[in-house]
């Protein structure tokens, strides 16, 4: 069961096929019981079939990080040179999809994060470096998974004309001001909110077809705070998975 647990089906967003923006949407683990409840009820029309090729731990990142990464990639359009800022749970999955589609992936990490850069290179990124570095090519699009507002103006300066910056996080620190010239030449800036059922179905079809490699670090449920702390500090590359 993914993040989206239900929508009203009647509002202008639902009627327009944009149920991810439904004003009465319900979300798993927030509005309805999540995966750590002893019992839960789920609306079958909002559930997804996970391909058999993935173990429970390997599939866990697909249902959140993979889904939001997939929607962000689609909103980035047909960008040939794609930058990914924050190479963690979502980026290490979407990078594999993008590469399978024939795109060039440029991975941006925290300064000094050699583990994340090595993971990006092992998955096929053509370049991996610090978010403070300039890539060898101008980007057609950049997806920001890192919730750092200061990266937005920086990413804009790495774009080719007509390129876009897609902010994929739910929360982000404030975006500092930047000169209009960095947005000019038809560059664009947009955010991603949640997902539609169609997004989920399309991504699971991809996951069934492509041998996506999810890099997971498992923690028992009683070590959830430690897992979050290590995740925030960049102690490991990939995704953290809690096991009940």
Backbone as CSV, one residue per row, in Angstrom:
resi,resn,N_x,N_y,N_z,CA_x,CA_y,CA_z,C_x,C_y,C_z
1,UNK,0.852,-1.191,0.000,0.000,0.000,0.000,0.890,1.245,0.000
2,UNK,0.765,2.115,-0.993,1.635,3.295,-1.088,1.130,4.446,-0.218
3,UNK,1.763,5.603,-0.382,1.459,6.803,0.411,0.016,7.242,0.236
4,UNK,-0.483,7.252,-1.006,-1.857,7.670,-1.270,-2.816,6.547,-0.883
5,UNK,-3.672,6.815,0.107,-4.595,5.792,0.602,-6.020,6.004,0.139
6,UNK,-6.357,7.198,-0.350,-7.720,7.439,-0.807,-7.918,8.881,-1.221
7,UNK,-8.862,9.106,-2.119,-9.216,10.456,-2.573,-10.739,10.552,-2.657
8,UNK,-11.259,11.765,-2.832,-12.716,11.943,-2.844,-13.338,11.526,-4.168
9,UNK,-12.601,11.659,-5.273,-13.123,11.307,-6.582,-14.076,12.335,-7.169
10,UNK,-14.336,13.441,-6.461,-15.340,14.408,-6.906,-14.797,15.814,-7.131
11,UNK,-13.712,16.173,-6.457,-13.216,17.548,-6.554,-12.656,17.824,-7.949
12,UNK,-12.356,19.078,-8.221,-11.896,19.448,-9.572,-10.580,18.761,-9.930
13,UNK,-9.762,18.463,-8.915,-8.487,17.807,-9.191,-8.703,16.343,-9.568
14,UNK,-9.541,15.649,-8.814,-9.842,14.253,-9.136,-10.484,14.139,-10.508
15,UNK,-11.420,15.043,-10.812,-12.106,14.984,-12.096,-11.161,15.246,-13.264
16,UNK,-10.081,15.964,-12.984,-9.124,16.303,-14.043,-7.968,15.305,-14.126
17,UNK,-8.061,14.193,-13.378,-6.978,13.217,-13.395,-5.780,13.629,-12.581
18,UNK,-5.963,14.557,-11.657,-4.862,15.048,-10.806,-5.182,14.742,-9.352
19,UNK,-5.518,13.479,-9.090,-5.943,13.102,-7.746,-4.842,13.275,-6.704
20,UNK,-3.620,13.412,-7.134,-2.534,13.677,-6.181,-2.730,15.010,-5.459
21,UNK,-3.548,15.903,-6.031,-3.811,17.215,-5.431,-5.178,17.278,-4.751
22,UNK,-5.857,16.145,-4.620,-7.190,16.104,-4.016,-7.189,16.783,-2.651
23,UNK,-8.163,17.652,-2.443,-8.230,18.404,-1.182,-8.653,17.536,-0.009
24,UNK,-9.220,16.354,-0.290,-9.644,15.447,0.778,-8.851,14.145,0.760
25,UNK,-7.665,14.174,0.193,-6.849,12.961,0.097,-6.491,12.431,1.486
26,UNK,-6.347,11.121,1.583,-5.909,10.462,2.811,-4.607,9.740,2.520
27,UNK,-3.710,9.747,3.525,-2.388,9.197,3.306,-2.041,8.147,4.357
28,UNK,-1.369,7.109,3.882,-1.002,5.981,4.726,-0.040,6.415,5.827
29,UNK,-0.345,6.009,7.051,0.513,6.344,8.176,0.287,7.725,8.736
30,UNK,-0.591,8.497,8.067,-0.916,9.850,8.533,-2.411,9.934,8.834
31,UNK,-3.232,9.656,7.844,-4.689,9.711,8.003,-5.300,8.332,8.231
32,UNK,-4.615,7.296,7.810,-5.054,5.916,8.037,-3.880,5.132,8.598
33,UNK,-4.167,3.996,9.223,-3.107,3.189,9.825,-2.083,2.783,8.788
34,UNK,-0.830,2.794,9.222,0.262,2.438,8.329,0.770,1.030,8.541
35,UNK,1.932,0.745,7.993,2.469,-0.604,7.980,2.896,-1.152,9.319
36,UNK,2.947,-0.320,10.352,3.366,-0.813,11.661,2.180,-1.013,12.598
37,UNK,0.965,-0.876,12.074,-0.226,-1.170,12.866,-0.421,-2.687,12.934
38,UNK,-1.020,-3.162,14.025,-1.300,-4.592,14.141,-2.317,-5.033,13.095
39,UNK,-3.311,-4.180,12.837,-4.338,-4.472,11.839,-4.625,-3.198,11.047
40,UNK,-4.974,-3.352,9.795,-5.363,-2.186,9.000,-6.306,-2.605,7.897
41,UNK,-7.086,-1.639,7.438,-7.959,-1.823,6.291,-7.432,-0.964,5.150
42,UNK,-7.423,-1.498,3.959,-6.936,-0.741,2.804,-7.938,-0.848,1.668
43,UNK,-8.162,0.263,0.994,-9.009,0.287,-0.191,-8.235,-0.376,-1.335
44,UNK,-8.748,-1.484,-1.836,-8.025,-2.258,-2.840,-7.700,-1.437,-4.086
45,UNK,-8.543,-0.454,-4.403,-8.310,0.333,-5.616,-7.123,1.279,-5.475
46,UNK,-6.593,1.420,-4.259,-5.415,2.265,-4.046,-4.173,1.437,-3.720
47,UNK,-4.287,0.115,-3.781,-3.147,-0.758,-3.512,-2.426,-1.089,-4.819
48,UNK,-1.159,-1.433,-4.695,-0.345,-1.762,-5.856,0.206,-3.174,-5.730
49,UNK,0.413,-3.811,-6.854,1.024,-5.139,-6.879,2.532,-4.992,-7.007
50,UNK,3.254,-5.487,-6.006,4.714,-5.420,-6.028,5.245,-6.622,-6.804
51,UNK,6.132,-6.419,-7.761,6.671,-7.548,-8.531,7.314,-8.596,-7.629
52,UNK,7.137,-9.872,-7.979,7.635,-10.976,-7.157,9.153,-10.996,-7.048
53,UNK,9.849,-10.349,-7.963,11.306,-10.430,-7.979,11.941,-9.742,-6.768
54,UNK,11.184,-8.918,-6.020,11.759,-8.154,-4.911,11.391,-8.768,-3.555
55,UNK,12.365,-8.864,-2.667,12.076,-9.254,-1.293,11.341,-8.113,-0.601
56,UNK,10.803,-8.382,0.594,10.091,-7.330,1.316,10.990,-6.124,1.553
57,UNK,12.218,-6.370,2.003,13.134,-5.262,2.299,13.507,-4.502,1.032
58,UNK,13.759,-5.220,-0.052,14.134,-4.568,-1.309,12.979,-3.789,-1.902
59,UNK,11.738,-4.247,-1.650,10.564,-3.579,-2.213,10.159,-2.348,-1.420
60,UNK,10.518,-2.286,-0.130,10.061,-1.181,0.719,10.361,0.195,0.124
61,UNK,11.570,0.472,-0.359,11.831,1.808,-0.920,11.039,2.097,-2.190
62,UNK,10.613,1.063,-2.892,9.855,1.281,-4.132,8.538,1.984,-3.862
63,UNK,7.905,1.687,-2.711,6.561,2.171,-2.430,6.519,3.617,-1.962
64,UNK,7.648,4.215,-1.707,7.666,5.630,-1.311,8.703,6.369,-2.155
65,UNK,9.977,6.091,-1.880,11.047,6.776,-2.601,10.965,6.524,-4.107
66,UNK,10.698,5.278,-4.487,10.618,4.958,-5.903,9.464,5.656,-6.597
67,UNK,8.316,5.706,-5.921,7.132,6.312,-6.525,7.276,7.817,-6.704
68,UNK,7.756,8.509,-5.670,7.882,9.962,-5.792,8.998,10.302,-6.777
69,UNK,10.035,9.465,-6.806,11.098,9.676,-7.785,10.594,9.508,-9.203
70,UNK,9.726,8.539,-9.401,9.159,8.294,-10.732,8.321,9.486,-11.186
71,UNK,7.465,10.008,-10.298,6.655,11.169,-10.677,7.549,12.378,-10.977
72,UNK,8.579,12.585,-10.164,9.500,13.698,-10.399,10.195,13.559,-11.752
73,UNK,10.577,12.326,-12.085,11.242,12.100,-13.372,10.305,12.420,-14.530
74,UNK,9.050,12.038,-14.417,8.103,12.330,-15.486,7.869,13.843,-15.621
75,UNK,7.853,14.560,-14.500,7.670,16.011,-14.559,8.916,16.710,-15.104
76,UNK,10.046,16.019,-15.081,11.277,16.582,-15.655,11.279,16.484,-17.175
77,UNK,10.276,15.822,-17.741,10.194,15.725,-19.191,11.212,14.763,-19.773
78,UNK,11.595,15.009,-21.022,12.494,14.092,-21.719,13.952,14.535,-21.625
79,UNK,14.303,15.126,-20.494,15.657,15.649,-20.300,16.714,14.586,-20.599
80,UNK,17.639,14.926,-21.458,18.734,13.997,-21.795,19.807,14.027,-20.707
81,UNK,20.236,15.228,-20.326,21.201,15.380,-19.232,20.422,15.692,-17.958
82,UNK,20.414,14.757,-17.019,19.591,14.858,-15.821,20.461,14.920,-14.576
83,UNK,20.258,15.946,-13.777,20.974,16.072,-12.506,20.098,15.626,-11.347
84,UNK,20.666,14.898,-10.404,19.953,14.455,-9.202,20.687,14.991,-7.993
85,UNK,20.028,15.870,-7.247,20.631,16.464,-6.055,20.129,15.728,-4.823
86,UNK,21.065,15.161,-4.062,20.736,14.343,-2.905,20.601,12.903,-3.352
87,UNK,21.700,12.146,-3.328,21.674,10.800,-3.890,21.401,9.788,-2.790
88,UNK,20.112,9.696,-2.416,19.699,8.783,-1.359,18.689,7.779,-1.855
89,UNK,17.654,7.539,-1.020,16.679,6.482,-1.303,15.998,6.663,-2.654
90,UNK,15.485,7.868,-2.930,14.761,8.090,-4.185,15.711,8.162,-5.382
91,UNK,16.777,8.917,-5.248,17.666,9.149,-6.392,18.331,7.865,-6.865
92,UNK,18.688,6.962,-5.949,19.406,5.767,-6.399,18.480,4.811,-7.153
93,UNK,17.167,4.992,-6.994,16.212,4.206,-7.785,15.920,4.899,-9.107
94,UNK,15.603,6.183,-9.049,15.230,6.890,-10.277,16.412,6.990,-11.238
95,UNK,17.624,6.991,-10.711,18.798,7.020,-11.584,18.822,5.795,-12.490
96,UNK,18.456,4.639,-11.951,18.466,3.409,-12.752,17.409,3.450,-13.845
97,UNK,16.245,4.010,-13.527,15.191,4.145,-14.535,15.646,5.103,-15.639
98,UNK,16.208,6.241,-15.227,16.652,7.243,-16.200,17.731,6.683,-17.120
99,UNK,18.672,5.946,-16.566,19.749,5.373,-17.370,19.192,4.328,-18.334
100,UNK,18.232,3.532,-17.861,17.599,2.535,-18.729,16.858,3.202,-19.888
101,UNK,16.420,4.449,-19.678,15.735,5.195,-20.735,16.700,5.924,-21.656
102,UNK,18.011,5.745,-21.428,19.001,6.348,-22.306,19.440,7.744,-21.915
103,UNK,19.120,8.165,-20.701,19.531,9.494,-20.248,20.920,9.435,-19.611
104,UNK,21.546,10.589,-19.519,22.803,10.720,-18.788,22.492,11.290,-17.410
105,UNK,22.976,10.624,-16.371,22.681,11.024,-14.997,23.916,11.634,-14.343
106,UNK,23.719,12.803,-13.741,24.766,13.504,-12.997,24.314,13.551,-11.536
107,UNK,25.095,12.958,-10.647,24.707,12.821,-9.243,25.427,13.861,-8.388
108,UNK,24.649,14.605,-7.610,25.190,15.628,-6.724,24.941,15.200,-5.277
109,UNK,25.991,15.205,-4.465,25.890,14.766,-3.077,26.404,15.852,-2.139
110,UNK,26.287,15.595,-0.843,26.933,16.491,0.108,28.438,16.488,-0.152
111,UNK,29.101,17.602,0.110,30.556,17.610,-0.060,31.207,16.512,0.782
112,UNK,32.068,15.744,0.168,32.792,14.701,0.881,32.064,13.386,1.036
113,UNK,30.848,13.264,0.494,30.087,12.015,0.649,30.552,11.012,-0.410
114,UNK,31.697,10.389,-0.115,32.290,9.462,-1.075,31.426,8.221,-1.278
115,UNK,30.722,7.771,-0.225,29.900,6.563,-0.336,28.760,6.767,-1.319
116,UNK,28.063,7.899,-1.229,26.958,8.172,-2.145,27.465,8.351,-3.571
117,UNK,28.613,9.004,-3.723,29.181,9.181,-5.060,29.591,7.845,-5.662
118,UNK,30.136,6.955,-4.822,30.519,5.629,-5.311,29.291,4.822,-5.716
119,UNK,28.208,4.935,-4.932,26.974,4.238,-5.276,26.437,4.743,-6.609
120,UNK,26.437,6.061,-6.793,25.947,6.637,-8.047,26.759,6.118,-9.237
121,UNK,28.064,6.092,-9.091,28.920,5.608,-10.181,28.676,4.136,-10.466
122,UNK,28.471,3.346,-9.410,28.252,1.905,-9.594,26.934,1.616,-10.303
123,UNK,25.981,2.552,-10.198,24.682,2.371,-10.842,24.647,2.916,-12.257
124,UNK,25.750,3.559,-12.689,25.828,4.008,-14.071,25.820,5.502,-14.291
125,UNK,25.874,6.305,-13.217,25.943,7.758,-13.399,27.210,8.113,-14.163
126,UNK,27.085,9.052,-15.090,28.258,9.429,-15.891,29.157,10.410,-15.147
127,UNK,28.634,10.997,-14.056,29.417,11.929,-13.236,28.823,11.955,-11.842
128,UNK,29.674,12.026,-10.842,29.215,12.126,-9.451,30.159,13.050,-8.706
129,UNK,29.590,14.036,-8.024,30.421,14.983,-7.302,29.615,15.754,-6.276
130,UNK,30.230,16.766,-5.713,29.595,17.591,-4.691,28.563,18.524,-5.315
131,UNK,27.535,18.851,-4.528,26.527,19.814,-4.998,27.138,21.183,-5.247
132,UNK,28.326,21.436,-4.712,28.996,22.717,-4.922,29.778,22.751,-6.230
133,UNK,29.942,21.597,-6.859,30.702,21.510,-8.099,29.808,21.716,-9.309
134,UNK,30.413,22.184,-10.390,29.697,22.310,-11.662,29.883,21.025,-12.454
135,UNK,28.806,20.480,-13.007,28.951,19.268,-13.826,29.654,19.599,-15.133
136,UNK,30.170,18.579,-15.815,30.888,18.840,-17.073,29.985,19.298,-18.210
137,UNK,28.669,19.089,-18.076,27.710,19.513,-19.092,26.576,20.282,-18.431
138,UNK,25.984,21.231,-19.167,24.778,21.875,-18.666,23.641,20.858,-18.661
139,UNK,22.744,20.986,-17.699,21.674,20.016,-17.498,20.392,20.440,-18.198
140,UNK,19.658,19.459,-18.711,18.332,19.731,-19.250,17.293,19.786,-18.135
141,UNK,17.562,19.101,-17.038,16.675,19.138,-15.876,17.457,18.702,-14.652
142,UNK,17.013,19.181,-13.508,17.590,18.763,-12.225,16.445,18.440,-11.277
143,UNK,16.550,17.311,-10.598,15.567,16.930,-9.583,16.232,17.068,-8.221
144,UNK,15.575,17.818,-7.336,16.118,18.036,-5.995,15.400,17.131,-5.001
145,UNK,16.115,16.141,-4.487,15.591,15.311,-3.407,16.068,15.829,-2.050
146,UNK,17.185,16.517,-2.031,17.685,17.118,-0.788,16.783,18.297,-0.415
147,UNK,16.294,18.366,0.832,15.355,19.431,1.223,16.064,20.724,1.596
148,UNK,16.965,21.154,0.767,17.834,22.303,1.051,17.509,23.409,0.061
149,UNK,16.802,24.450,0.524,16.378,25.517,-0.364,17.511,26.205,-1.092
150,UNK,18.684,26.273,-0.469,19.821,26.949,-1.089,20.283,26.252,-2.367
151,UNK,19.893,24.986,-2.551,20.289,24.274,-3.758,19.484,24.712,-4.979
152,UNK,18.317,25.318,-4.757,17.469,25.700,-5.895,18.154,26.738,-6.784
153,UNK,18.617,27.882,-6.240,19.309,28.840,-7.112,20.567,28.252,-7.734
154,UNK,21.245,27.396,-6.971,22.465,26.779,-7.498,22.141,25.875,-8.675
155,UNK,21.088,25.059,-8.526,20.712,24.152,-9.613,20.286,24.924,-10.853
156,UNK,19.624,26.060,-10.674,19.213,26.866,-11.831,20.412,27.303,-12.665
157,UNK,21.524,27.595,-11.997,22.713,28.037,-12.732,23.385,26.898,-13.492
158,UNK,22.985,25.670,-13.202,23.565,24.508,-13.907,22.730,24.088,-15.101
159,UNK,21.601,24.774,-15.337,20.684,24.378,-16.399,21.037,24.986,-17.746
160,UNK,20.774,24.235,-18.789,20.800,24.785,-20.136,19.521,25.603,-20.349
161,UNK,19.465,26.373,-21.390,18.262,27.135,-21.710,17.070,26.189,-21.856
162,UNK,15.929,26.600,-21.315,14.738,25.770,-21.392,14.699,24.631,-20.397
163,UNK,15.697,24.530,-19.520,15.750,23.452,-18.545,14.825,23.691,-17.361
164,UNK,14.664,22.681,-16.535,13.762,22.796,-15.393,14.383,22.222,-14.132
165,UNK,13.988,22.812,-13.005,14.340,22.293,-11.682,13.062,21.776,-11.050
166,UNK,13.075,20.515,-10.629,11.920,19.874,-10.019,12.240,19.587,-8.558
167,UNK,11.459,20.171,-7.656,11.663,19.966,-6.221,10.766,18.824,-5.761
168,UNK,11.365,17.713,-5.348,10.602,16.492,-5.099,10.259,16.260,-3.633
169,UNK,10.712,17.115,-2.732,10.467,16.884,-1.317,9.136,17.454,-0.844
170,UNK,8.637,16.914,0.273,7.432,17.457,0.898,7.763,18.755,1.619
171,UNK,8.920,18.790,2.263,9.373,19.979,2.990,10.722,20.415,2.438
172,UNK,10.989,21.694,2.551,12.278,22.231,2.121,12.541,23.503,2.904
173,UNK,13.800,23.746,3.225,14.142,25.012,3.866,13.887,26.152,2.885
174,UNK,13.839,27.374,3.399,13.501,28.525,2.551,14.471,28.672,1.381
175,UNK,13.915,29.057,0.251,14.724,29.289,-0.946,15.213,30.727,-0.922
176,UNK,16.515,30.946,-0.954,17.016,32.331,-0.956,16.720,33.025,-2.279
177,UNK,16.753,34.346,-2.260,16.505,35.104,-3.486,17.619,34.838,-4.499
178,UNK,17.270,35.025,-5.764,18.254,34.822,-6.821,17.926,35.768,-7.967
179,UNK,18.897,36.115,-8.794,18.645,37.061,-9.884,17.779,36.439,-10.974
180,UNK,16.938,37.243,-11.549,16.018,36.768,-12.574,16.752,36.156,-13.767
181,UNK,17.965,36.628,-14.025,18.689,36.103,-15.184,18.924,34.593,-15.076
182,UNK,18.940,34.056,-13.844,19.147,32.616,-13.682,17.904,31.807,-14.040
183,UNK,16.744,32.465,-14.050,15.499,31.808,-14.424,15.126,32.095,-15.878
184,UNK,15.674,33.157,-16.421,15.345,33.594,-17.789,15.711,32.515,-18.801
185,UNK,15.421,32.749,-20.046,15.641,31.811,-21.150,14.784,30.551,-20.978
186,UNK,13.549,30.780,-20.473,12.537,29.735,-20.367,12.926,28.576,-19.464
187,UNK,13.765,28.850,-18.480,13.978,27.857,-17.432,12.751,27.853,-16.521
188,UNK,12.499,26.744,-15.836,11.311,26.646,-14.995,11.646,25.992,-13.657
189,UNK,10.785,26.283,-12.698,10.936,25.750,-11.345,9.573,25.242,-10.901
190,UNK,9.501,23.981,-10.449,8.223,23.435,-10.022,8.417,22.424,-8.890
191,UNK,7.306,22.111,-8.213,7.345,21.149,-7.117,6.560,19.900,-7.495
192,UNK,6.754,18.850,-6.702,6.035,17.591,-6.868,5.221,17.350,-5.605
193,UNK,3.963,16.940,-5.770,3.127,16.637,-4.615,2.516,15.247,-4.766
194,UNK,2.913,14.345,-3.880,2.271,13.033,-3.778,2.347,12.261,-5.094
195,UNK,1.323,11.503,-5.441,1.309,10.735,-6.670,-0.116,10.328,-6.983
196,UNK,-0.341,9.907,-8.209,-1.637,9.359,-8.604,-1.518,7.834,-8.660
197,UNK,-2.681,7.178,-8.704,-2.646,5.719,-8.844,-1.991,5.318,-10.159
198,UNK,-2.202,6.107,-11.192,-1.575,5.810,-12.488,-0.056,5.851,-12.366
199,UNK,0.463,6.814,-11.596,1.912,6.867,-11.368,2.394,5.551,-10.772
200,UNK,1.667,5.067,-9.756,2.063,3.843,-9.084,2.020,2.636,-10.004
201,UNK,0.958,2.529,-10.782,0.823,1.400,-11.703,1.926,1.420,-12.756
202,UNK,2.219,2.609,-13.289,3.268,2.725,-14.301,4.632,2.366,-13.727
203,UNK,4.891,2.822,-12.502,6.202,2.548,-11.914,6.361,1.068,-11.587
204,UNK,5.325,0.425,-11.061,5.431,-0.996,-10.752,5.610,-1.827,-12.019
205,UNK,5.031,-1.379,-13.117,5.271,-2.060,-14.392,6.743,-1.939,-14.795
206,UNK,7.316,-0.763,-14.567,8.747,-0.581,-14.826,9.592,-1.468,-13.914
207,UNK,9.220,-1.513,-12.634,9.977,-2.314,-11.666,9.910,-3.799,-11.994
208,UNK,8.820,-4.227,-12.624,8.711,-5.617,-13.042,9.601,-5.899,-14.256
209,UNK,9.748,-4.891,-15.103,10.521,-5.068,-16.338,12.012,-4.850,-16.135
210,UNK,12.362,-3.877,-15.280,13.762,-3.544,-15.048,14.250,-4.187,-13.749
211,UNK,15.446,-4.731,-13.738,15.987,-5.303,-12.492,16.545,-4.200,-11.589
212,UNK,15.646,-3.413,-10.989,16.084,-2.304,-10.150,16.805,-2.836,-8.910
213,UNK,17.907,-2.225,-8.599,18.694,-2.629,-7.429,18.477,-1.604,-6.327
214,UNK,17.808,-2.014,-5.266,17.619,-1.106,-4.138,18.676,-1.419,-3.081
215,UNK,19.385,-0.396,-2.666,20.398,-0.529,-1.622,19.749,-0.187,-0.296
216,UNK,19.562,-1.186,0.559,18.823,-0.986,1.806,19.681,-1.325,3.020
217,UNK,19.407,-0.615,4.104,20.040,-0.866,5.397,18.908,-1.115,6.381
218,UNK,18.824,-2.340,6.875,17.698,-2.728,7.729,17.981,-2.433,9.198
219,UNK,16.934,-1.961,9.876,16.987,-1.697,11.310,15.749,-2.305,11.959
220,UNK,15.886,-2.862,13.163,14.675,-3.291,13.882,13.856,-2.072,14.277
221,UNK,12.564,-2.283,14.463,11.661,-1.170,14.719,12.067,-0.358,15.935
222,UNK,12.614,-1.003,16.967,12.976,-0.261,18.172,14.225,0.588,17.990
223,UNK,14.832,0.541,16.808,15.983,1.399,16.508,15.612,2.459,15.459
224,UNK,14.317,2.796,15.385,13.849,3.754,14.383,14.536,5.108,14.535
225,UNK,14.674,5.582,15.768,15.313,6.890,15.968,16.772,6.865,15.532
226,UNK,17.458,5.763,15.818,18.846,5.654,15.379,18.930,5.642,13.861
227,UNK,17.998,4.931,13.220,17.988,4.873,11.755,17.779,6.259,11.155
228,UNK,16.837,7.026,11.726,16.580,8.375,11.228,17.785,9.277,11.421
229,UNK,18.434,9.152,12.585,19.609,9.968,12.856,20.740,9.667,11.884
230,UNK,20.968,8.401,11.630,22.031,8.027,10.703,21.698,8.438,9.278
231,UNK,20.411,8.376,8.954,19.978,8.787,7.619,20.216,10.279,7.418
232,UNK,19.830,11.082,8.421,20.008,12.538,8.310,21.478,12.936,8.239
233,UNK,22.326,12.194,8.944,23.749,12.547,8.984,24.516,12.042,7.772
234,UNK,23.851,11.274,6.915,24.529,10.737,5.747,25.480,9.618,6.074
235,UNK,25.154,8.826,7.115,26.043,7.755,7.563,26.097,6.588,6.588
236,UNK,25.101,6.489,5.701,25.119,5.418,4.716,24.420,5.892,3.451
237,UNK,24.696,5.201,2.355,24.073,5.524,1.072,22.922,4.559,0.823
238,UNK,21.876,5.030,0.151,20.733,4.186,-0.133,19.569,4.487,0.769
239,UNK,18.801,3.458,1.136,17.571,3.633,1.920,17.644,2.899,3.248
240,UNK,16.980,3.454,4.252,16.828,2.776,5.539,15.470,2.081,5.547
241,UNK,15.443,0.838,6.056,14.214,0.053,6.122,14.035,-0.442,7.537
242,UNK,12.851,-0.182,8.128,12.530,-0.665,9.463,11.820,-1.993,9.354
243,UNK,12.268,-2.971,10.142,11.652,-4.292,10.126,10.971,-4.552,11.465
244,UNK,9.642,-4.763,11.481,8.930,-5.040,12.730,9.443,-6.323,13.386
